[in-house]
C-alpha cells in the first residue's frame, strides 16, 4: 500500500507544468497556431476594400470592370486557396517530421509564413491581386503543417495527466489569432483602403518570434528515443521538461511502446490504411475531422460579415458583433482547457456537436422568419454565438488531442497526414462553395451543417472511448479490441519496468 502510494506521489510530481514545458508550449502555439487562426479571419473584415482593389486592378489592365459572377469566383478562390494550401501542407507532414523532427519541422515551416507575409503586404503597391491569391496558398501550407505538427509536438512533450489541457492550447491560440484579426480588422484600425495590406502582412511577426526562441527548447523525447534511438538525448530532454532527474518511468514506457510496435516499423499512409489493427483509429480521425470542418464553423469565420448582414445586423455594427463572437470563442476555449482533464474528451465532443446541431436548426428557422417576426435577427445572432460556444468546447480543439492519443509513435505522422488532408479538403470545400450555397438555398444552408453535426454525434456516442489520463499504449489497446486485435507487449518486461519504477519511488520518499 505504501509502495503504491509512493509511486503515485512520484508520478504526480513528474506530471507538473514546468517552466520549460510552459514556455515551449507558448512559443510553438504563438509562432504557429496563432498564424493559422489569424489567416482564417484576416480577410473577412477588409473584404469589400480588397474586392474594390481587385476590380480597380482589373480595370487598370483591361479598361473594364469585372462582372459580378467573375468577382464572386475570384473572391471565393482568395478564401479557398488558404485551405487548399493547408491540404498541400498536410501532405508534407509525415516526411518532414520523420526526417527533421517535430521542432525542426516547425522551424522550417516559418519559410511558408514570412514569404507570403511580404507578398501580401506589398500586393497593393504592385497592383496585383494574383499575388494575394498565390500568397494565400503558401500561408495555407504553413497552416497545414502547423495544425498537425504542433499538436503532435506538444502531445509528445506532455505528461499524460496534462496532455489534454496542453493539447487544447493550439486551438486556444487559433481562436486568439482569429480574435486579433477581427480587432485589427475594425475599420478604424486596419480594415480600410490604406491599412488592409499591413493587416495581411502582420502574419509574419509570429514566425519571426518562433524562429528566434524555439531553438532553445527540446525536441520531442519520444521522437529522439523511439525513432532516432537516442536515449541520452531523450533522457536529457525529459529532465528539462519535467524538472526532475528521475525520468526512468517515462523512458520505460517509451521503450515498451517501441517494443510493442517493432514489427510494424515506420508506417506510411498506405500501410496505415491497410492495417486491420488500425482500422477504427483511422475511421475515427477521418470522421472527427470531417465533422469538425463540414459542421459549418469556417463558413461562419470566412463569411461572418455576410451572415450577420443576412441576419439584419446594421452595417456599422457588424464589425463589433464579429469581434464579440471572437471573444466568446476565446473564452469558451479557455474553459475547455480548464475542464478537459475532468470532463474528458468524449463528453465534451458529444456536448459540442449536440449544441452545434441545435443552434444550426434554430438559426435556419430564425433567418427564415426574420422578415415576418420582429426580433428574429437578435435570435439569429444568439444562435451564431451559441454555435461558436458549442464548437469551442469540443469539435474545434479535441480532434487534435484524439489524433495524438489514439496513434502510437510509428503511425502518428501518417495519421496526422491523413487527418490534416481530410481537415483541409473539407475546409477548402466549405470555403469555395458556401457563397454559392448561400446564394442558392440561403438560410437552409445551415440545415446541412446541422445534419452533419448530428451524424458526427452518433458516431462519437457509439465508437469513441474516453482517453483521458491513459498512456498511448493503453489507448491503443482499448481501440484494438474494436478491431478484434490485440496489441502484444512483453509482459515480463512490463513487470520489471513497474518494479524498477516502484523501487525508485520508494528511494525518493526516504530522503
DOPA-601623 format. One record per residue (C-alpha): residue in three letters; x, y, z. Coordinates in steps of 0.001 Angstrom, whole numbers, plus 524288, in hexadecimal, padded with zeros to 5 digits. Example, Ala and Ser with C-alpha at 12.3 -4.5 7.8 and 13.67 -1.06 7.14 Angstrom:
ALA8300C7EE6C81E78 SER835667FBDC81BE4 
! end
This chain:
UNK800008000080000 UNK80AEB80962803CD UNK812B88057A7F7BC UNK8071D808427EEDD UNK8048A8154A7F56C UNK812CD819317F445 UNK812DC815807E5F7 UNK806A181D8F7E362 UNK80C5B8294A7EA8F UNK818CF8283E7E29A UNK810E4827D27D605 UNK808FD833977DA49 UNK8156C83B867DC43 UNK81A00838287CEA0 UNK80CEE83C407C8F1 UNK80DD384A927CCCB UNK80E55855FA7C364 UNK81C7F85A877C373 UNK821A28675D7BE3A UNK82860860C57B2B3 UNK81C008597A7AEC5 UNK8138E865A87B035 UNK81CC586E3D7A83E UNK81EAF863E479DAD UNK80FE78631D79C95 UNK80E17871E779BDA UNK818D587406791C6 UNK814218691F788C7 UNK805AB86C8E7896D UNK8080C87B33787B4 UNK811998792E77C96 UNK8091A86F597755C UNK7FB1486D9677A26 UNK7F8E687C3177BE3 UNK7FC1C87E2776D79 UNK7F255873CD7697D UNK7E74D87AD077080 UNK7EBC28884C76C2B UNK7EB658847275DCE UNK7DE1687DF875F1A UNK7D7C788AE6762DA UNK7E0D78955575D77 UNK7DA36897267504F UNK7CC4C897AA7558E UNK7CBAF8A5D075A36 UNK7D3468AC4D74F0F UNK7CC6A8A41D744A9 UNK7C5078AF9973E97 UNK7D17C8B7C573D92 UNK7D90B8AC51737F0 UNK7CE7E8A95D72DF2 UNK7CEA58B79D729BE UNK7DD598B6607281A UNK7DB588AA2871FCB UNK7D1828B14A71759 UNK7D9DE8BD77715E2 UNK7E5F48B58471270 UNK7DE228AE437082D UNK7D9138BB2D702A3 UNK7E6D68C1007021C UNK7EB4B8B5746F9DB UNK7DFC18B2E16F103 UNK7D7EC8BF816F110 UNK7CBAC8B93C6F688 UNK7C6AD8B46C70396 UNK7C4358A62670722 UNK7B6868A0BE70631 UNK7B08989C9671326 UNK7B1AF88DE0710C0 UNK7C03488EB570DBA UNK7C27389746719A2 UNK7BB4488D7A72257 UNK7C37F8827571CB5 UNK7D01388A1571E8C UNK7CCC088D1D72CB0 UNK7C8E987EFF72F49 UNK7D63C87B0372A21 UNK7DCD8884E773314 UNK7D5E387EC473EB7 UNK7D7438709573A8E UNK7E594870F67364E UNK7E9298719A744AD UNK7E35B8644274807 UNK7E85885EDB73B16 UNK7F607862B973F6D UNK7F2D485C6B74C77 UNK7F02784FAE74548 UNK7FD608504B73E83 UNK803BB8533D74BA7 UNK7FD388474C751A4 UNK8031C83EA27471A UNK810968432874B83 UNK80E9483FC7759E6 UNK8135A831A975A5E UNK81FE9833227526E UNK823D283FA67596A UNK8213E83B6476782 UNK827F582E577652B UNK8342E834B575F8F UNK834FE8421B76609 UNK82E2683EBF772BE UNK8227D845DC77898 UNK829E38521A77CB4 UNK8320B8524E77049 UNK825C3851DD767F4 UNK81FC985D5976F4C UNK82C1C8655D76D1A UNK82C8E861D775E9F UNK81E198650875D53 UNK8204C873797600A UNK8252A8750E7521C UNK817088732374DED UNK812C887E6B7568E UNK81D22888D27547D UNK81D018883A7458F UNK80E1A889BE7440B UNK80DF98946774E7F UNK8173889C63745F8 UNK80F5D89955739AC UNK8023789D1273F90 UNK807B28A93374603 UNK80CBC8AE40738E9 UNK8014A8A9CA73071 UNK7FA948B6FB72FAE UNK8072C8BE0A72C14 UNK8098D8B41472141 UNK7FB4E8B53471CB5 UNK7F9D18A67471C08 UNK7EE8F89ED47220A UNK7F4A88924871CC5 UNK7FFA0893E7726B3 UNK7F59E8935B731BB UNK7EF90886D072C8A UNK7FD068809472AD1 UNK8015D885097385E UNK7F50287F4E73E4F UNK7F915871FE73907 UNK806A68732373F0A UNK801D7877C674C55 UNK7F80386CAE74BA5 UNK803728632874A76 UNK808AA8692775715 UNK7FB818671D75DB6 UNK7FA438594275888 UNK807538557D75E55 UNK805B985CB476B2D UNK7F7E1857DA76DB8 UNK7FD12849EA76D8F UNK80AE984B2E772C5 UNK8082E853EC77E91 UNK7FE3D84A76784D4 UNK8078683F3378207 UNK8131B8466E78802 UNK80BBB84AD079424 UNK8053A83D8E795FD UNK81293837187962E UNK818578414179F78 UNK80D42840727A95F UNK80B6E8371D7B4D6 UNK7FF0982F247B377 UNK7F7B58367D7BE29 UNK7F9B58437F7B70D UNK7F8D883EA97A909 UNK7EAA7842B37A732 UNK7EC298506E7ACA1 UNK7F8BC853077A527 UNK7F2D184C997992C UNK7E80E856EC7990C UNK7F1FA86209798EA UNK7F3BA861EF78A0C UNK7E520863FB7885F UNK7E52B86E95792D1 UNK7EF798762678B47 UNK7E81A873D177E94 UNK7DC7287AA9784D1 UNK7E5408857678A0F UNK7EAB28872677C5C UNK7DCD98884077713 UNK7D969892577817C UNK7E59589A9277F01 UNK7E2A989A617705E UNK7D4D089EF57735E UNK7D9AD8A9F577C51 UNK7E3DF8AE817728D UNK7D9278ACFA76853 UNK7D0E48B7D276E0E UNK7CF3C8C2CD76437 UNK7D55E8CCAE76D7B UNK7E16D8C40E76EC7 UNK7E60C8BD417623E UNK7D9EB8B8D075AA0 UNK7DA378C4A1751B2 UNK7DFC48C83574461 UNK7ED0D8CBD2749E2 UNK7EE948C1AC75490 UNK7EA588B49F74EDD UNK7F7AF8B0FF748BE UNK7FE1B8B2CE7561A UNK7F31A8AADB75C49 UNK7F66F89F787533B UNK8051E8A103754F6 UNK8052D8A071763D7 UNK8048C8919676341 UNK813668913E761D3 UNK815F68968076F95 UNK8129F889E777723 UNK81B628825576DBF UNK826F688AFF7711A UNK824478894377FA9 UNK8241887A7C77E24 UNK830B387A787762F UNK8379E881F9780FE UNK832E087A9078D06 UNK82EFF86C9478955 UNK83D1F867D478744 UNK83F4A86954795FB UNK8353285ECA79941 UNK8368084FF279850 UNK8328C8471178D34 UNK8280F83CD278FFD UNK82E138328379910 UNK8259C827EC792E8 UNK82ABA82B767856C UNK838CB82B0A78A32 UNK8378D81E027913A UNK82E0481631788E5 UNK8313E81B3277B4E UNK83F7381F6677CCE UNK843D8815FC78773 UNK849FE8213278F0E UNK846FE81D9E79D25 UNK850FE8271A7A2AD UNK84AB58328579B7F UNK83CF882DFE79F0A UNK8409C82CC07AD63 UNK846D683A587AD95 UNK83AD8840477A6F7 UNK831B1839AF7B0AB UNK8398883EA47BC38 UNK8384884C9B7B732 UNK829C984B0E7B45D UNK8263D8447C7C144 UNK82F8B84C117CA16 UNK8343A83F897D0CC UNK83F97836287CED2 UNK83792829B27D065 UNK83116827607C32E UNK832DE8189E7C2E2 UNK824358162A7C312 UNK8219281DA67B687 UNK82DB98183B7AFE5 UNK828F180A907B31B UNK81B5C80D897ADDA UNK821798124A7A114 UNK82992805E57A01F UNK81D607FDA27A1E4 UNK81653805377974A UNK822178038D78E81 UNK822BE7F50079175 UNK814337F30978EE5 UNK814D97F8D07814A UNK8222D7F3FB77CA0 UNK81BAA7EADB77302 UNK814267F5FD76CB4 UNK81FD87FEE076A1F UNK81D6280CA97657B UNK8101A80CCF75EF1 UNK80D0A813D675247 UNK7FF4C8188274F1C UNK7FD7880C8E74682 UNK801678037D751A7 UNK7F8A880AF175AF2 UNK7ECD3808E775235 UNK7EF917FA617509C UNK7F23A7F6B975EE2 UNK7E6577F00D764A5 UNK7EB067F34977267 UNK7E9D4801E676F5A UNK7DCFA801A6767EE UNK7D4728085C77220 UNK7DF62811A0775C3 UNK7DFC98166B767BB UNK7D10A8172976605 UNK7D02781EE7772BB UNK7D99C8299D76EAF UNK7D32282A9F76148 UNK7C58E82BF976737 UNK7C9F3835BD77188 UNK7D0EC83E68767C0 UNK7C5C683DCD75E01 UNK7BC22840DF768D5 UNK7C47484C1176DC0 UNK7C5A3852B67607E UNK7B8C284F40759C9 UNK7B110853A8765BD UNK7B1DA8618C7604D UNK7BB228681E769CF UNK7C40486D8F75F51 UNK7B87E8727375775 UNK7B59B87AFF76345 UNK7C3BA87FB17645B UNK7C606881E3755DC UNK7B8FE888687533C UNK7B51688DC3760A6 UNK7B20189B5A75B7F UNK7A984895CF750A4 UNK7A21B88D0F75A33 UNK79FBB89821763DA UNK79B588A0C075894 UNK7917C89632754C5 UNK78D0E895BC76302 UNK7897E8A41E7626F UNK794D28A9DF76A35 UNK797858B826766CC UNK7A3588B9EE75E0F UNK7AB258C1F7767C7 UNK7A8508B880772EE UNK7AC968AC1E76BCD UNK7BB048ADEA76ED3 UNK7B8548AEFF77D74 UNK7AF5C8A32B77D9F UNK7BA1B89B85776B1 UNK7C42389F7A780FC UNK7BA7389BC878BB9 UNK7B8C588E58785A4 UNK7C78388CA27850E UNK7C8A88904A7936C UNK7BE858860A7971C UNK7C64887C1C78F32 UNK7D2C887F0B796C2 UNK7CBE087ECD7A3FA UNK7C55D871AE7A170 UNK7D1FA86B9079C75 UNK7D87E86FDD7A92B UNK7CD3C869407B04C UNK7CF8C85CCC7A879 UNK7DDF885D4A7AC3D UNK7DA2A85E2B7BA96 UNK7D06A852EF7BAA7 UNK7D5708493A7B088 UNK7DCF0840FC7BA6A UNK7D113840387C365 UNK7C5F983F1C7B98F UNK7CD8D836CA7AFE5 UNK7CEAC837797A11F UNK7C2B082F8479D93 UNK7B8D3837437A5AC UNK7BD918445A7A068 UNK7BCCB83F5D79269 UNK7AEDD83A7E79478 UNK7AA8C8472079B02 UNK7B0F284F7D79090 UNK7AAFB848BC784BE UNK79D948483D78B3F UNK79DE4856EC78DE8 UNK7A26B859C277FF0 UNK797988515077A29 UNK78CDA85809781F7 UNK7927A8659F77F27 UNK792DC862F077076 UNK784A185EB177027 UNK77FD986A64777FF UNK788588739476FDB UNK781F186E777637F UNK774718713B76910 UNK7780887EC176E23 UNK77E23882FD76132 UNK7721F87E0B75A1A UNK768AC88567762FD UNK76FEA892347652E UNK768198997975AC5 UNK75B208959C760DC UNK75DF38959676F8F UNK7648E8A09A776FB UNK770A489D3D77EB4 UNK774BF8919A7768A UNK7816589858772B0 UNK7854C8987A78118 UNK7821F88A0778234 UNK78AC28878877657 UNK7963988E4377CF1 UNK793DE8867278964 UNK793B1879DC78174 UNK7A0B887D0D77B21 UNK7A6BD880057885C UNK7A1208737078E32 UNK7A66286BF778273 UNK7B3F7871CB784B5 UNK7B31E86DFE79326 UNK7AF9D85FFE78FA7 UNK7BA8285EDD785B8 UNK7C495864EB78EDD UNK7C26785B3B799FC UNK7C3D184ED7791E5 UNK7C3EB84DF478300 UNK7CE658586578107 UNK7D92C8544178A95 UNK7D747845E478DB6 UNK7D92D83F067807D UNK7E7938431878112 UNK7E8CB83D5078EBF UNK7E1FF830B378ABF UNK7EAA982F0F77EB5 UNK7F6D28306878730 UNK7F1D9826E479162 UNK7EC4581B9478988 UNK7F8448196878103 UNK80592814BD78571 UNK812CC81A0378127 UNK8148B8121D774A6 UNK8071F8158476F45 UNK8052A82351774BC UNK80B9C82B1676990 UNK803DC823D975F22 UNK7F7738254E7674E UNK7F946834057683E UNK7FBC883453759A4 UNK7EEAD82DAE75733 UNK7E784835C47616E UNK7ED4A8426E75C56 UNK7EA1083F2374E38 UNK7DBDA83C66751B2 UNK7DB61848AA75A31 UNK7E047851AA74F79 UNK7D8EA84B847441C UNK7CC3C84D7474B9B UNK7D07185B3974F72 UNK7D34D85E3C74117 UNK7C6488588873CF2 UNK7BE9B860ED746A8 UNK7C63186D507436F UNK7C45886B87734D8 UNK7B604867C773413 UNK7AFD086F1673F6E UNK7ADBB87BFA737EA UNK7A6C68746372D2E UNK79F7E86C1373721 UNK79B0F8784C73E43 UNK796C487E7673171 UNK78FB68720F72D2B UNK7886E86D5373955 UNK78ADE87891742BD UNK78809875D1750F3 UNK785A48675874E53 UNK79473865A474CFE UNK79513863EC75BA9 UNK78BFC8581975B75 UNK796D0850E175438 UNK7A083854B875EB9 UNK796F68507976956 UNK7954E842F176358 UNK7A4188412D762AF UNK7A526844D47711B UNK79AB283ACB77474 UNK7A15282FD176CD1 UNK7AE64832CD7733C UNK7A7DD832B2780A6 UNK7A2698251077DFF UNK7AFB881FDE779D2 UNK7B6768254F78600 UNK7ABDC81FB178ED6 UNK7AD2F812027891F UNK7BBA5810CC78601 UNK7C50781A0578CE8 UNK7C9E98162F79A8C UNK7CEA281F657A52A UNK7DD65821767A46D UNK7E08182A9E7AFB9 UNK7EBC7827407B8D0 UNK7EFE081B2F7B113 UNK7FCEB818177AAB5 UNK7FDC68174479BF0 UNK7FF658088F79CFD UNK7F360806E57A5B8 UNK7EAFD80ECD79C38 UNK7EFBE806B4790BB UNK7EC407FA4179806 UNK7DE5B7FF3779A7D UNK7DC118024F78C20 UNK7E2AD7F5D3787A7 UNK7D7797EE4178DE5 UNK7CE157F4D978450 UNK7D6897EF897795B UNK7D5E67E1E477FAB UNK7E4AC7E2CA78110 UNK7EDDE7E2B678CA4 UNK7FA0F7EAFD78E63 UNK804DE7E26179398 UNK80ED87E71879D80 UNK819407DFE67A4F3 UNK8120D7DDDF7B1CE UNK81E797D9F67B8F6 UNK824FA7E6707B45B UNK818EF7EE0A7B88E UNK8197E7E7D77C62C UNK8280A7EA987C796 UNK826177F8AB7C34F UNK81B337FAAE7CD3A UNK8235E7F4A47D82A UNK82EE57FD6A7D4BD UNK8265B8098D7D4DC UNK8207C805DB7E209 UNK82E0A803B47E7CB UNK8325E811117E2D5 UNK82624817227E8B4 UNK828E9810A87F5D6 UNK836E6815E57F594 UNK83235823AB7F30B UNK828FA8233D7FEC3 UNK833D781F9480846 UNK83AA382CA9806E0 
! end
